[in-house]
Amino acid sequence: MGKLTDGKSGTIAKAETPEKGQRFIWDDHRDAPRGLALRITAAGGKAFVLQYTVDGRQRRKAIGDWPTWSLEAARAEARELVQQISKGNDPLEAKRRRKAEPTLKELAIEWLDKAATGLKSETAIRGYIMNDLVPSLGNMKVTDIRRRDVIEVVEAKAEKTPRAAAQVLLYARRLMDYATDRDIIAANPLAGLKPSSIQVKGRRDPLKAVARARILDHDEIRAFWASVETCGLHRLTALALKLVLITGQRPGEVAGMREDEINGRLWTIPASRRGKTETDHTVYLTDTALQTIADAKAEISRLQVRRKVVPRGFVFEARPGSPITNAALARAAERSREALGNKPKDKGGHWTPHDLRRTMRTGLSACKVRPDIAELTIGHTKRGIVAVYDQHGFDDERRAAMLAWEARLMAIAEGRDPDAKNSADVIEFEGARA
């Protein structure tokens, strides 16, 4: 035993290094708690440690290296540790438990595998967690995450995409519910957190999505049709964008189209690929639609020869075995917006692939298609009591609607008056409506 002293001439500085192993100099100063010592290794390292006993087991807790830790600071830390030990707490066990606690990223991966796998919205849920929440908070221990941490992430997201920010908040709350259920945390810090708690400067309701009303005007349709295949886009991307405008179906459904979904003039989108409904949807394919699909298949065949890879059956297979994604279509439209004649509208901004679908739906109204038929044509389902009692598919009416839109689209693309009543297709449609 000896009294440890600090400073250049103190016992710590002058302590001899052992030839091998390690040696301890115990501190018997009146201010030092029992068990405090200086550990010296054969490599010359010096560190303060506290030796103590819990449940009959002798333990040794490292406090810190000297001189990073002064003798005074080490004694103060040792006294606090002794107080914890006297209350039945084991500092080493607490350290072990702390190390075993999952980070948010580790918990997120576990939760997503259990709760999201197999869901239609799995990709979206994983995106909200792994692309928005994890980059900011992923390395934090779940027990350290506070309400404010998540609020900051959601508010930053709400600056650009309000609806997506609301989804981030929703799934962050469910993730923390999972942590509570597994007894990782005592209570969910996000419990009771309402969307109204999110604040963004200049926005009264920052998580409320602003409904888009953007459609392409006739000049934009003409420019798009004339340049989409020649403006530098990947040809399959260009053809997929054309088919969205032709059929009015969701960009993601078009991008993932498979050859085995097509039977003659009918394209059946299976329920498994329709995120918002649980039913299949059949689309009538006009001549223009069939020609676009044929062009895509020809492009796949050309790429097959170059890649020497057998296609997997996707009509718009940009990479072997992988179709074009909805996100890729959006990026392509944004990247080539000037070449496509995409005007920066004052309120609506530049058009997106989904706006092509909205343009087609608006065009059906311009063709005087009944609203209920137009909604069925683009894949919206019947609602309420009508959905229960009216099981008629309106196949003939939807076919006529597609033909009418094709006639109008071709007239616009060719610079003709789309409202002129001299088209054979329009006359045929008017007869079908009658």
Secondary structure in CASP SS format (residue, H / E / C, confidence):
PFRMAT SS
TARGET T0000
AUTHOR 0000-0000-0000
METHOD secondary structure of the structure
MODEL  1
M C 1.00
G E 1.00
K C 1.00
L C 1.00
T C 1.00
D C 1.00
G C 1.00
K C 1.00
S C 1.00
G C 1.00
T H 1.00
I H 1.00
A H 1.00
K H 1.00
A C 1.00
E C 1.00
T C 1.00
P C 1.00
E C 1.00
K C 1.00
G C 1.00
Q E 1.00
R E 1.00
F E 1.00
I E 1.00
W E 1.00
D E 1.00
D C 1.00
H C 1.00
R C 1.00
D C 1.00
A C 1.00
P C 1.00
R C 1.00
G C 1.00
L E 1.00
A E 1.00
L E 1.00
R E 1.00
I E 1.00
T E 1.00
A C 1.00
A C 1.00
G C 1.00
G C 1.00
K E 1.00
A E 1.00
F E 1.00
V E 1.00
L E 1.00
Q E 1.00
Y E 1.00
T E 1.00
V E 1.00
D C 1.00
G C 1.00
R E 1.00
Q E 1.00
R E 1.00
R E 1.00
K E 1.00
A E 1.00
I E 1.00
G E 1.00
D E 1.00
W C 1.00
P C 1.00
T C 1.00
W C 1.00
S C 1.00
L H 1.00
E H 1.00
A H 1.00
A H 1.00
R H 1.00
A H 1.00
E H 1.00
A H 1.00
R H 1.00
E H 1.00
L H 1.00
V H 1.00
Q H 1.00
Q H 1.00
I H 1.00
S H 1.00
K C 1.00
G C 1.00
N C 1.00
D C 1.00
P H 1.00
L H 1.00
E H 1.00
A H 1.00
K H 1.00
R H 1.00
R H 1.00
R H 1.00
K H 1.00
A H 1.00
E C 1.00
P C 1.00
T E 1.00
L H 1.00
K H 1.00
E H 1.00
L H 1.00
A H 1.00
I H 1.00
E H 1.00
W H 1.00
L H 1.00
D H 1.00
K H 1.00
A H 1.00
A C 1.00
T C 1.00
G C 1.00
L C 1.00
K C 1.00
S C 1.00
E H 1.00
T H 1.00
A H 1.00
I H 1.00
R H 1.00
G H 1.00
Y H 1.00
I H 1.00
M H 1.00
N H 1.00
D H 1.00
L H 1.00
V H 1.00
P H 1.00
S H 1.00
L H 1.00
G C 1.00
N C 1.00
M C 1.00
K E 1.00
V H 1.00
T H 1.00
D H 1.00
I C 1.00
R C 1.00
R H 1.00
R H 1.00
D H 1.00
V H 1.00
I H 1.00
E H 1.00
V H 1.00
V H 1.00
E H 1.00
A H 1.00
K H 1.00
A H 1.00
E C 1.00
K C 1.00
T C 1.00
P H 1.00
R H 1.00
A H 1.00
A H 1.00
A H 1.00
Q H 1.00
V H 1.00
L H 1.00
L H 1.00
Y H 1.00
A H 1.00
R H 1.00
R H 1.00
L H 1.00
M H 1.00
D H 1.00
Y H 1.00
A H 1.00
T H 1.00
D H 1.00
R C 1.00
D C 1.00
I C 1.00
I C 1.00
A C 1.00
A C 1.00
N C 1.00
P C 1.00
L C 1.00
A C 1.00
G C 1.00
L C 1.00
K C 1.00
P H 1.00
S H 1.00
S H 1.00
I C 1.00
Q C 1.00
V E 1.00
K C 1.00
G C 1.00
R E 1.00
R C 1.00
D C 1.00
P C 1.00
L C 1.00
K C 1.00
A C 1.00
V C 1.00
A C 1.00
R C 1.00
A C 1.00
R C 1.00
I C 1.00
L C 1.00
D C 1.00
H H 1.00
D H 1.00
E H 1.00
I H 1.00
R H 1.00
A H 1.00
F H 1.00
W H 1.00
A H 1.00
S H 1.00
V C 1.00
E C 1.00
T C 1.00
C C 1.00
G C 1.00
L C 1.00
H C 1.00
R H 1.00
L H 1.00
T H 1.00
A H 1.00
L H 1.00
A H 1.00
L H 1.00
K H 1.00
L H 1.00
V H 1.00
L H 1.00
I H 1.00
T H 1.00
G C 1.00
Q C 1.00
R C 1.00
P H 1.00
G H 1.00
E H 1.00
V H 1.00
A H 1.00
G C 1.00
M C 1.00
R E 1.00
E H 1.00
D H 1.00
E H 1.00
I E 1.00
N E 1.00
G C 1.00
R C 1.00
L E 1.00
W E 1.00
T E 1.00
I E 1.00
P C 1.00
A H 1.00
S H 1.00
R H 1.00
R C 1.00
G C 1.00
K C 1.00
T C 1.00
E C 1.00
T C 1.00
D C 1.00
H E 1.00
T E 1.00
V E 1.00
Y E 1.00
L C 1.00
T C 1.00
D H 1.00
T H 1.00
A H 1.00
L H 1.00
Q H 1.00
T H 1.00
I H 1.00
A H 1.00
D H 1.00
A H 1.00
K H 1.00
A H 1.00
E H 1.00
I H 1.00
S H 1.00
R H 1.00
L H 1.00
Q H 1.00
V H 1.00
R H 1.00
R H 1.00
K C 1.00
V C 1.00
V C 1.00
P C 1.00
R C 1.00
G C 1.00
F E 1.00
V C 1.00
F C 1.00
E C 1.00
A C 1.00
R E 1.00
P C 1.00
G C 1.00
S E 1.00
P C 1.00
I C 1.00
T C 1.00
N H 1.00
A H 1.00
A H 1.00
L H 1.00
A H 1.00
R H 1.00
A H 1.00
A H 1.00
E H 1.00
R H 1.00
S C 1.00
R C 1.00
E C 1.00
A C 1.00
L C 1.00
G C 1.00
N C 1.00
K C 1.00
P C 1.00
K E 1.00
D C 1.00
K C 1.00
G C 1.00
G E 1.00
H C 1.00
W C 1.00
T C 1.00
P H 1.00
H H 1.00
D H 1.00
L H 1.00
R H 1.00
R H 1.00
T H 1.00
M H 1.00
R H 1.00
T H 1.00
G H 1.00
L H 1.00
S H 1.00
A H 1.00
C C 1.00
K C 1.00
V C 1.00
R C 1.00
P H 1.00
D H 1.00
I H 1.00
A H 1.00
E H 1.00
L H 1.00
T H 1.00
I C 1.00
G C 1.00
H C 1.00
T C 1.00
K C 1.00
R C 1.00
G H 1.00
I H 1.00
V H 1.00
A H 1.00
V H 1.00
Y H 1.00
D C 1.00
Q C 1.00
H C 1.00
G C 1.00
F C 1.00
D H 1.00
D H 1.00
E H 1.00
R H 1.00
R H 1.00
A H 1.00
A H 1.00
M H 1.00
L H 1.00
A H 1.00
W H 1.00
E H 1.00
A H 1.00
R H 1.00
L H 1.00
M H 1.00
A H 1.00
I H 1.00
A H 1.00
E C 1.00
G C 1.00
R C 1.00
D C 1.00
P C 1.00
D C 1.00
A C 1.00
K C 1.00
N C 1.00
S C 1.00
A H 1.00
D H 1.00
V H 1.00
I H 1.00
E H 1.00
F H 1.00
E H 1.00
G H 1.00
A H 1.00
R H 1.00
A C 1.00
END
